[in-house]
């Protein structure tokens, strides 16, 4: 694409590549948040101490909320953060 004064903008433009990297990193972090939430929930299923189990579940829910915020902040589709506990 040619802009005024002969400037070009397209797939190889540094601005375009930078935006793509930011989006990829946002998605990567969102997925990491969801994975950590899943891991914490799995740990909670085998935890015998009810108080510690509750802490694990609360932390898992916090990671789900972080993922939802990341999605919203970067105009990404909202992940399913529903959580039934154990």
HELIX and SHEET records of a PDB file:
HELIX    1   1 UNK A    4  UNK A    6  5                                   3    
HELIX    2   2 UNK A   14  UNK A   45  1                                  32    
HELIX    3   3 UNK A   50  UNK A   73  1                                  24    
END                                                                             
